[in-house]
């Protein structure tokens, strides 16, 4: 029987590369994204199922989970991103509150709500894999703090689901090119600076991350859980 895989934020970048990876291996893949006008064409292009779902909205997450058949073998929490710019003219503290609430909603709430919604459908021997960021280690502001919170939650989740033989790990990605993450904020100078911070002198690719996700969901990774794996070309190293 083909494994079933649910990927949030699966319309582009890391999420789409992950969907492509699992679909090529014969898995039954479902991707989610906030808007049907992006989810539907992405699902068709990738040859997978698609469900429009805003992962910050409990009612939409619940409705999405109801559409899934059990069991779910692999859950990939890839939704997230930088908080949008705060509109000008609002009081400074209100601006701070909006930025931080947005960062937490995009990067933590999406993962926690989705996981809670499908938790009872997760199969023994399955895996939950969430996408963190090097920003949690340095200079990340509200975004980095939200990714650090995601790593802390992952450790809690691993302890909760471990007795059911479900592993939970977080991939802390470095600079990954060919995504929509930076929008218009990426310049040639910034691109070169981020590459020079790596030891391998190249940016990561969505497929680099997808391959690691595939490993964490494989039989060879069954004794790896509660971990943060740094996949950044050596831009941040651990001991």
Secondary structure, 3 states (H helix, E strand, C coil): CCCEEEEECCCCHHHHHHHHHHHHCCCEEEEEECCHHHHHHHHHHHCCEEEECCCCCHHHHHHHHHCCCCCEEEEEECCCCCCCCCCCCCCHHHHHHHHHHHHHHHHHHHHHHHHHHHHHHEEEEEEEEEEEEHHHCCCCHHHHHHHHHHHHHHHHHHHHHHCCCCEEEEEEECCECCCCCCHHHCCHHHHHHHHHCCCCCCCECHHHHHHHHHHHCCHHHCCCCCEEEEECCCCCCCC
